[in-house]
Amino acid sequence: MSTQFSMLELMNAALITQGFDEMLSEEDGSDEWRLLSRNWPTIVEAELEDGLYNFTKIQIELTSRSDGKFGFVDAYIVPLAALHVRRVWAQDDDGVRTDLDWVQDGSKVYVTKDDGIFIEYVETADTSLWSANFARGVQMKLEAVLLRCKEEHQTALSMEQQAEIYFQRARTKASKSRSATEPYRRSRFARARFNRG
C-alpha cells in the first residue's frame, strides 16, 4: 500500500498524539504552527544528510507575488517539487545578497519584499524518501519539539531516540534499494550448459 504524506498531516499526527488540537490548515497562524513549521526544515534536512538520501539543492528567483500572511506583506509560490525551503534572500543589480525574514507554509514563502526574491530549496525525485518509517521518524521528532515546549525534556529525549529507530529502518530500506545488484545471473542450468568445454 502506498501512502502520500504531507507536512500538515505529519504535524497534526504529532499534535494529536501529544494532546494538542489539530490544525485545520497550514495557514492557521497558531503558536503550534509557528513552532513546528520552523523546526520542520532542520528535522527533514538533517535526516536527508544523515541518511545519505539522494536530494538536490536548487536556487531560483521567484517573481510572481501575491498578498502575504503571518505579518508579511508579500507571498511567492514555492515550486511543487520543493521538499522544503532552506534560505530566502534578495539580490541587487550588483549581485549583493541580503537575507530576508520569512516563513513558509506548504505552498508559499511569505516575506516583505515586493520586487522578487531568491530561494534555495531541497528537491528530491525519490518517492521512497517518504516511506512510512521516514514519515514516522519525522512525526516523532516533531513530537519531541512539542514535548520540549511543554518542558518535558526527558520524555522528549526518549521520543528522539524512538525517532532514530524509525529513521534507521528508512535508511536501511533506502540503502538496499540503491545498492548495486547484478543485472543478470545465470541459472545453474545455464552455467552447466554453457560452461562445458
Secondary structure, 3 states (H helix, E strand, C coil): CCCCCCHHHHHHHHHHHCCCCCCCCCCCCCHHHHHHHHHHHHHHHHHHHHCCCCCEEEEEEECCEEECCCCCCEEEECCCCEEEEEEEEEECCCCCEEECCCEECCCEEEECCCCCEEEEEEECCCHHHHCHHHHHHHHHHHHHHHHHHCCCHHHHHHHHHHHHHHHHHHHHHHHHHHCCCCCCCCCHHHHHHHCCC
